[in-house]
Structures are given as C-alpha cells and as structure tokens.
Amino acid sequence: MMSHGDPKETGFQTRAVRAGRGRTNEGEQAEPIFTTSSFVFENAEQAAARFSGTQPGNVYSRFTNPTVDAFERKLAALEGGARCVATASGMAAITATCMALLNNGDHIVTARGIFGSTAILFSGHMSRFGIDTTFVPLTDLAAWERAIRPNTRMLFLETPSNPLAEIADIAALADLAHARGCILVVDNTVCTAALQRPLSLGADIVVLSATKYIDGQGRCVGGAVVGDGARVGEQVLGVLRTAGACLSPFNAWVFLKGLETLALRMHAHGAAAQQLAEWLSGQAAVRQVYYAGLDTHPQHALAARQQQGFGGLIAFEVDGGREAAWRIVDATRLISITANLGDAKSTITHPATTTHGRLSAQERESAGIREGLLRVAVGLEAVDDLKDDLSRGLAAL
C-alpha cells in the first residue's frame, strides 16, 4: 500500500484508492479509526517536543489524529496541493481560511451568486471584524478588476456556482489576483477534484464541503482546505489548533471511503444530470434550465475546457413564482425534499426559501435566486424514474 510519499504520476483513481497513510503494525487492509482524544508520550521530553512542534507526531485529536491525517493526505494528493487541513464543516473551512489569512482592514472580492451561508459569513460576520466585502457578477472579469482595492487581499469564488451553474474562468482570475497582490480561493464543492482541479489552473487555495460529494451518501458533515505548506499547513492549521473546528476521526474515515469511489460517482451523477437537463429543457412548463452541460449555456465551452465533466447539480425556473415551484416540490414522491446535495439519493429544494432564505429579497434578486427557481441534485437512481417524479408537478402547471 502507498505511504506518505505517493508518486504523483499515478492516475487519479489509483490515488483515490491508494494515497494516504500506510498500514499500522496490525497489517490492516482498510484504514482504522483512531477514536482517541489524546496520545501518550514516552517521557516528558517527548511531550514537550511534540507540543512545541520540534518533533512530528500526534499530540491531541483537535489537530493531530491518524485517521484525519490519512484523509488530509489523500485529498491533498487528489486536489494537487502540498497540504490539506480537514475541518468540522465546509463553512468551518472557509471561516478558518479567512481567520488565518485576513486582518482587520482587509477587503474581499467575491461573486454575488455564492452559497447563501458564505455570503452571510462575509457580509454579516467578517464585517464585524473590520473585513469588508464587495460582491460582483461571477463571469464579469472586468467587474472583478474594478472591485479590487489597495487593501484587497482575497478573491473568493465558487465554480460552478450553486445553484445557477455559472462558470468562472479560474486561470484568468488567478492571473488577475496575482497581478494585484491577492490570493485566489476557489470553493470546489460542486465539482470536486474528480472533475476540476483549481490549483492546477492557478488558484492558491481550494476549500470544499466534504459533506456533499466526498461523502456521497449524506452521512457526515465535514470540510477541508487544500493548498501550500505555509498558508494551509501553518496558518490555517494554526487557527484550527486554537479555534477547534476540527473533523472527527469517524467522519474522516467515512470521507476516506467516499474518496475511493469519488470519480466513479461524479461521472455517474454527471451522466444522469445531462439526461435530466436535456429532458427538462423540452418541458413546456420550464422557462429555463441552468446546467453547463447544455450547449445553450453561456459558459459551456469554458466548462468543457476547464472541467472533466459538468457535475450533478441542475437548476430550473418555472413561471408562477413560489406557488408553482412549491407545487412541483410537493408533487414529488421519489426525490427527497432537502437542501443537501451530493447524495446517492436525488434531492430537490427551493433556494429562495431554504439555502438562500436568509438573504434579503434584493440580495436574492441580485444573485438570480428568483421565486420560481428549483434546484435538483441528481443522485444515482434511474433517470426515467426521476423524470416521472418531476412530471407530476410539471403537468399540474
């Protein structure tokens, strides 16, 4: 089995199965779960060396645990980063990154269509600590450039966006960020490393919610930050060590198992989503479908060039506003009504009243989250069954 020095020339699927830590003296085939809060030292001198960081090794499971370490090493190998720091959730990953790399008086430029909780984190919480945020259209490079100030330190984006599947040009934004002395942080939750590797396109840091596709079955909550040894391996880890938003060993083990099948599942999600998006595009009750796999999508060519697939997330809009959208949701019998995504079970949600419900009406409108919009995270069921399930509500319109 491969150990910490995994050769980078192996294929993605091989790294997904084999990368990480080696076997213990027990000779196990599957990675063990180290369910311990602390670790015993040989003597006082070793304890002091471990706590000071002069000697590598386990100290306390808030920031050093062999199972979490195995997940971090595997994910770093897949994303192409030198270091990974696992966190208690995807939002904890973003928060830890901001706390580690930003100071009072700094400025963030981000996209209007970012995840609702991320928008509130930036505008409602970071602002309380003197960190200002400007929101711009994701695909308008000139708007990003105009928004950068002398005190701008970070450009933050999600691509594809959730739920409208807008695609940002990562390489172009990386060039812009670096030319103006900023770092580029990309939320890679929707694609994961199986479909997109922002670090290889010039991004400095990748954050993601492992809760979604990395788990793949809706069992656990967690997140991760991937990047270089200094920013991530020292600064972000330093925040995690002190602030404590750590990933549990059990959740890390679940995510380790999820990574082994990540590529297989992501391509299956994408193949099903493509079929469903094409079918929805032909439905009379559907005003518009948002999916980068459609050749009518404005950034279809960019997505095809930048990604290795279009992912499993679809949004579509119907006439009739909230009443019509809720009618479709309530007519489903198979698709789960929940705001999670990345599950083997398909899910449906009304973003304006769930994931983006805490935003003001003006903020939702600016982000394109209208009352007639629905989001479907396509799972692994038979596509014909998903069509039948959505047909009931669409027919009622």
C-alpha positions as CSV (number, residue, x, y, z in Angstrom):
1,M,0.0,0.0,0.0
2,M,1.2,3.5,-0.8
3,S,2.5,5.6,2.1
4,H,3.1,9.3,2.6
5,G,5.3,9.7,-0.4
6,D,2.8,8.7,-3.0
7,P,4.1,9.1,-6.5
8,K,2.2,11.9,-8.3
9,E,2.5,10.2,-11.7
10,T,-0.2,7.6,-10.8
11,G,-3.7,8.1,-12.1
12,F,-6.5,9.8,-10.2
13,Q,-8.4,6.7,-9.5
14,T,-5.3,5.0,-8.2
15,R,-4.6,7.9,-5.8
16,A,-8.2,7.9,-4.7
17,V,-7.9,4.3,-3.6
18,R,-4.2,4.1,-2.5
19,A,-3.0,7.5,-1.4
20,G,-2.7,8.4,2.3
21,R,-1.0,6.7,5.1
22,G,0.5,3.2,5.3
23,R,-0.6,0.2,7.4
24,T,-0.1,0.0,11.1
25,N,1.7,-2.9,12.7
26,E,-1.6,-4.8,12.6
27,G,-1.4,-5.1,8.8
28,E,-4.9,-3.9,8.1
29,Q,-6.3,-3.6,4.6
30,A,-8.8,-0.8,5.4
31,E,-7.7,2.3,7.3
32,P,-8.5,2.1,11.0
33,I,-10.4,4.7,13.0
34,F,-8.4,6.2,15.8
35,T,-11.1,7.1,18.3
36,T,-9.0,8.7,20.9
37,S,-8.9,12.3,22.2
38,S,-5.3,12.2,23.3
39,F,-2.0,10.4,22.8
40,V,0.5,9.0,25.3
41,F,4.2,10.2,25.2
42,E,7.2,8.1,26.1
43,N,8.5,10.7,28.5
44,A,8.3,14.4,29.5
45,E,10.9,15.4,26.9
46,Q,8.9,13.9,24.1
47,A,5.7,15.5,25.3
48,A,7.4,18.9,25.3
49,A,8.9,18.4,21.8
50,R,5.5,17.3,20.4
51,F,3.7,20.3,21.8
52,S,6.3,22.7,20.6
53,G,6.3,21.2,17.1
54,T,10.0,20.4,17.1
55,Q,9.2,16.7,16.8
56,P,6.4,15.5,14.5
57,G,3.8,13.2,15.8
58,N,0.4,13.1,17.5
59,V,-0.5,15.4,20.3
60,Y,-4.2,15.9,20.6
61,S,-7.0,14.9,18.3
62,R,-8.2,18.5,17.9
63,F,-5.4,19.0,15.4
64,T,-3.5,15.7,15.1
65,N,-5.2,12.4,14.5
66,P,-4.0,9.5,12.3
67,T,-7.4,8.9,10.6
68,V,-7.9,12.6,9.9
69,D,-4.3,12.8,8.7
70,A,-5.0,9.9,6.3
71,F,-8.0,11.8,4.8
72,E,-6.0,15.0,4.6
73,R,-3.1,13.3,2.7
74,K,-5.4,11.5,0.3
75,L,-7.4,14.7,-0.5
76,A,-4.3,16.7,-1.0
77,A,-3.0,14.1,-3.4
78,L,-6.2,14.3,-5.4
79,E,-6.5,18.1,-5.4
80,G,-2.8,18.6,-6.2
81,G,-1.9,20.5,-3.1
82,A,1.0,20.2,-0.7
83,R,-1.1,20.3,2.4
84,C,-4.7,19.8,3.4
85,V,-6.4,20.7,6.7
86,A,-9.7,19.0,7.5
87,T,-12.4,20.9,9.3
88,A,-15.8,20.3,11.0
89,S,-17.8,21.6,8.0
90,G,-17.4,23.3,4.7
91,M,-18.3,26.6,6.4
92,A,-15.6,26.0,9.0
93,A,-13.1,25.6,6.2
94,I,-14.0,29.0,4.8
95,T,-14.0,30.6,8.2
96,A,-10.6,29.2,9.1
97,T,-9.2,30.3,5.8
98,C,-10.4,33.9,6.4
99,M,-9.2,34.0,10.0
100,A,-5.8,32.7,9.1
101,L,-5.1,34.9,6.1
102,L,-7.0,38.2,6.6
103,N,-6.6,41.0,9.1
104,N,-8.7,44.0,10.2
105,G,-8.9,46.5,7.4
106,D,-8.6,43.9,4.6
107,H,-11.0,43.5,1.7
108,I,-12.5,40.5,-0.1
109,V,-14.0,40.5,-3.6
110,T,-16.4,37.7,-4.2
111,A,-19.3,36.7,-6.5
112,R,-22.9,37.6,-6.0
113,G,-24.0,34.0,-6.5
114,I,-22.0,32.3,-3.8
115,F,-23.7,30.0,-1.3
116,G,-26.1,31.8,1.0
117,S,-24.2,31.0,4.2
118,T,-20.9,32.1,2.7
119,A,-22.5,35.4,1.7
120,I,-23.8,35.9,5.2
121,L,-20.4,35.0,6.7
122,F,-18.7,37.7,4.6
123,S,-21.2,40.5,4.8
124,G,-22.7,39.8,8.3
125,H,-19.8,38.4,10.4
126,M,-16.5,39.2,8.8
127,S,-17.6,42.8,8.5
128,R,-17.9,43.0,12.3
129,F,-14.2,42.3,12.5
130,G,-13.3,45.1,10.0
131,I,-13.1,42.9,6.9
132,D,-15.1,44.4,4.0
133,T,-16.6,42.5,1.1
134,T,-17.6,43.6,-2.5
135,F,-19.9,41.3,-4.5
136,V,-19.6,41.2,-8.3
137,P,-21.0,39.1,-11.1
138,L,-19.1,35.8,-11.3
139,T,-18.5,35.8,-15.0
140,D,-17.6,39.5,-15.4
141,L,-13.8,39.7,-15.3
142,A,-13.8,43.5,-15.7
143,A,-16.1,43.8,-12.7
144,W,-13.7,41.8,-10.6
145,E,-10.8,44.0,-11.7
146,R,-12.7,47.2,-10.9
147,A,-13.7,46.0,-7.5
148,I,-10.1,45.4,-6.3
149,R,-8.8,48.0,-3.9
150,P,-5.3,48.6,-2.5
151,N,-6.4,46.7,0.6
152,T,-7.9,43.7,-1.2
153,R,-6.3,40.5,-0.1
154,M,-8.6,37.8,-1.3
155,L,-10.7,36.9,-4.3
156,F,-13.2,34.2,-3.4
157,L,-15.5,32.2,-5.8
158,E,-17.5,29.1,-6.4
159,T,-17.4,27.5,-9.8
160,P,-19.8,26.1,-10.9
161,S,-22.0,28.4,-8.8
162,N,-24.7,26.8,-6.7
163,P,-27.5,26.7,-7.9
164,L,-27.2,28.6,-11.2
165,A,-24.2,26.7,-12.6
166,E,-22.3,29.9,-13.7
167,I,-18.7,29.1,-14.6
168,A,-15.8,31.4,-13.7
169,D,-12.5,31.4,-15.7
170,I,-10.2,30.3,-12.9
171,A,-7.0,30.8,-14.8
172,A,-8.0,34.4,-15.7
173,L,-9.0,35.3,-12.2
174,A,-5.8,33.7,-10.8
175,D,-3.7,35.9,-13.1
176,L,-5.7,39.0,-12.0
177,A,-5.4,38.1,-8.4
178,H,-1.7,37.6,-8.5
179,A,-1.1,40.7,-10.6
180,R,-2.8,42.8,-7.9
181,G,-1.2,41.0,-4.9
182,C,-4.2,39.0,-3.9
183,I,-4.8,35.3,-3.3
184,L,-7.5,33.3,-5.2
185,V,-9.6,30.9,-3.1
186,V,-11.9,28.6,-5.0
187,D,-14.8,26.6,-3.5
188,N,-14.6,23.2,-5.4
189,T,-17.6,21.6,-3.7
190,V,-19.8,21.1,-6.7
191,C,-17.1,19.6,-9.0
192,T,-14.6,18.1,-6.5
193,A,-11.1,17.1,-7.7
194,A,-12.7,14.4,-9.8
195,L,-14.0,17.0,-12.3
196,Q,-11.9,20.1,-11.6
197,R,-8.5,21.0,-10.1
198,P,-8.4,24.7,-9.4
199,L,-4.8,24.6,-8.0
200,S,-3.5,23.4,-11.4
201,L,-5.3,26.4,-13.0
202,G,-3.5,28.9,-10.7
203,A,-5.7,29.1,-7.6
204,D,-3.9,29.4,-4.3
205,I,-6.3,27.6,-2.1
206,V,-9.2,25.2,-2.5
207,V,-12.0,24.9,0.1
208,L,-14.8,22.4,-0.1
209,S,-17.6,20.8,1.9
210,A,-16.8,17.1,2.3
211,T,-20.4,16.7,3.4
212,K,-21.5,16.7,-0.2
213,Y,-20.0,14.5,-3.0
214,I,-16.9,13.4,-1.0
215,D,-19.2,11.6,1.5
216,G,-21.6,10.8,-1.3
217,Q,-24.3,9.3,0.9
218,G,-25.4,12.1,3.1
219,R,-24.0,10.6,6.3
220,C,-21.5,13.1,7.8
221,V,-20.6,16.8,8.0
222,G,-17.1,18.0,7.3
223,G,-14.9,20.2,5.2
224,A,-11.3,20.8,4.0
225,V,-8.8,23.5,3.0
226,V,-6.1,22.5,0.4
227,G,-3.1,24.5,-0.6
228,D,0.6,25.1,0.2
229,G,2.6,24.3,3.2
230,A,2.9,27.8,4.5
231,R,-0.7,29.2,4.2
232,V,-2.6,26.0,4.8
233,G,-0.1,23.8,6.6
234,E,0.9,26.5,9.1
235,Q,-1.5,29.4,9.1
236,V,-4.9,27.6,8.6
237,L,-3.7,24.7,10.8
238,G,-2.7,27.2,13.5
239,V,-6.3,28.6,13.5
240,L,-7.8,25.2,13.6
241,R,-5.5,24.1,16.5
242,T,-6.6,27.1,18.6
243,A,-10.2,27.7,17.4
244,G,-11.1,24.0,17.5
245,A,-13.4,23.4,14.5
246,C,-11.9,20.0,13.9
247,L,-13.1,17.0,12.0
248,S,-14.0,13.9,14.0
249,P,-12.0,10.7,13.3
250,F,-15.2,8.8,12.4
251,N,-16.3,11.4,9.8
252,A,-12.7,11.4,8.4
253,W,-12.9,7.6,8.0
254,V,-16.3,7.9,6.2
255,F,-14.8,10.5,3.8
256,L,-11.7,8.3,3.2
257,K,-14.1,5.6,2.0
258,G,-16.0,8.1,-0.1
259,L,-12.9,9.3,-1.9
260,E,-12.2,5.8,-3.2
261,T,-15.4,5.9,-5.3
262,L,-15.5,9.7,-5.9
263,A,-14.5,9.6,-9.6
264,L,-17.0,6.8,-10.4
265,R,-19.8,8.6,-8.7
266,M,-19.1,12.0,-10.1
267,H,-19.2,10.8,-13.7
268,A,-22.4,8.8,-12.9
269,H,-24.0,11.9,-11.4
270,G,-23.0,14.0,-14.4
271,A,-24.3,11.5,-17.0
272,A,-27.7,11.4,-15.3
273,A,-27.8,15.1,-14.8
274,Q,-27.1,15.6,-18.5
275,Q,-30.0,13.5,-19.5
276,L,-32.3,15.2,-17.0
277,A,-31.3,18.7,-18.0
278,E,-31.9,17.9,-21.7
279,W,-35.3,16.5,-20.8
280,L,-36.2,19.5,-18.6
281,S,-35.2,21.8,-21.5
282,G,-38.0,20.3,-23.6
283,Q,-40.8,20.7,-21.0
284,A,-43.4,23.4,-21.7
285,A,-43.7,24.4,-18.1
286,V,-39.9,25.1,-17.7
287,R,-38.8,28.6,-18.6
288,Q,-35.1,28.0,-18.3
289,V,-32.6,25.2,-17.3
290,Y,-29.3,26.1,-15.7
291,Y,-26.7,23.4,-16.4
292,A,-23.3,23.9,-18.0
293,G,-23.5,20.6,-19.9
294,L,-26.1,22.1,-22.2
295,D,-24.6,23.7,-25.3
296,T,-27.0,26.6,-24.8
297,H,-25.3,27.5,-21.5
298,P,-23.3,30.8,-22.0
299,Q,-20.1,29.2,-20.4
300,H,-20.5,25.8,-21.9
301,A,-17.2,26.0,-23.8
302,L,-15.3,27.2,-20.8
303,A,-16.7,24.5,-18.6
304,A,-15.8,21.8,-21.2
305,R,-12.2,23.2,-21.3
306,Q,-11.8,23.7,-17.5
307,Q,-13.6,20.7,-16.1
308,Q,-13.6,17.0,-16.7
309,G,-17.4,16.8,-16.5
310,F,-20.4,19.0,-15.8
311,G,-21.4,17.6,-12.4
312,G,-24.7,16.6,-10.9
313,L,-26.4,19.9,-10.0
314,I,-29.2,21.3,-12.1
315,A,-31.5,24.3,-11.5
316,F,-34.6,25.2,-13.5
317,E,-37.1,28.0,-13.4
318,V,-40.8,27.9,-13.9
319,D,-43.5,30.6,-14.4
320,G,-45.8,31.2,-11.4
321,G,-43.2,32.0,-8.8
322,R,-43.2,30.4,-5.4
323,E,-46.6,28.8,-5.7
324,A,-45.7,27.0,-8.9
325,A,-42.3,25.9,-7.6
326,W,-43.7,24.6,-4.3
327,R,-46.3,22.7,-6.3
328,I,-43.6,20.8,-8.1
329,V,-41.7,20.1,-4.9
330,D,-44.8,18.9,-3.1
331,A,-45.8,16.6,-6.0
332,T,-42.6,14.5,-5.8
333,R,-42.8,11.1,-4.3
334,L,-39.2,9.8,-5.0
335,I,-36.9,12.8,-4.9
336,S,-36.0,13.8,-1.3
337,I,-37.1,17.3,-0.3
338,T,-33.9,18.5,1.4
339,A,-31.3,21.2,0.9
340,N,-28.3,18.8,0.9
341,L,-26.6,17.8,-2.3
342,G,-24.0,15.2,-3.4
343,D,-26.1,12.3,-2.1
344,A,-26.8,9.0,-3.9
345,K,-30.4,10.0,-3.4
346,S,-31.6,12.8,-5.6
347,T,-32.8,15.9,-3.7
348,I,-34.9,18.9,-4.6
349,T,-35.1,22.3,-2.9
350,H,-36.5,25.8,-3.4
351,P,-33.4,28.0,-2.9
352,A,-35.2,31.3,-2.3
353,T,-36.8,29.9,0.9
354,T,-34.0,27.5,2.0
355,T,-30.3,27.8,1.1
356,H,-30.6,31.5,0.3
357,G,-33.6,32.3,2.5
358,R,-31.6,34.4,5.0
359,L,-30.6,36.8,2.2
360,S,-32.7,39.9,1.6
361,A,-35.1,39.9,-1.3
362,Q,-32.8,42.4,-3.1
363,E,-29.7,40.2,-2.5
364,R,-31.6,37.2,-3.8
365,E,-32.7,39.0,-6.9
366,S,-29.1,40.3,-7.5
367,A,-27.9,36.7,-7.3
368,G,-30.5,35.4,-9.7
369,I,-32.3,33.4,-7.0
370,R,-35.9,34.0,-8.1
371,E,-39.1,32.6,-6.6
372,G,-39.7,30.2,-9.5
373,L,-36.3,28.6,-9.2
374,L,-35.8,25.0,-8.1
375,R,-32.6,23.0,-7.6
376,V,-32.2,19.3,-8.2
377,A,-29.1,17.5,-7.1
378,V,-29.2,14.4,-9.3
379,G,-28.4,11.2,-7.5
380,L,-27.8,7.7,-8.7
381,E,-31.4,6.5,-9.3
382,A,-32.7,5.5,-12.8
383,V,-33.1,8.7,-14.8
384,D,-36.5,7.7,-16.1
385,D,-37.8,7.4,-12.5
386,L,-36.6,11.0,-11.8
387,K,-38.4,12.2,-14.9
388,D,-41.6,10.5,-13.9
389,D,-41.3,12.1,-10.4
390,L,-40.9,15.6,-11.7
391,S,-43.5,15.1,-14.4
392,R,-46.3,15.1,-11.8
393,G,-45.6,18.6,-10.7
394,L,-44.8,19.9,-14.1
395,A,-48.0,18.5,-15.5
396,A,-50.0,20.3,-12.8
397,L,-48.7,23.6,-14.1
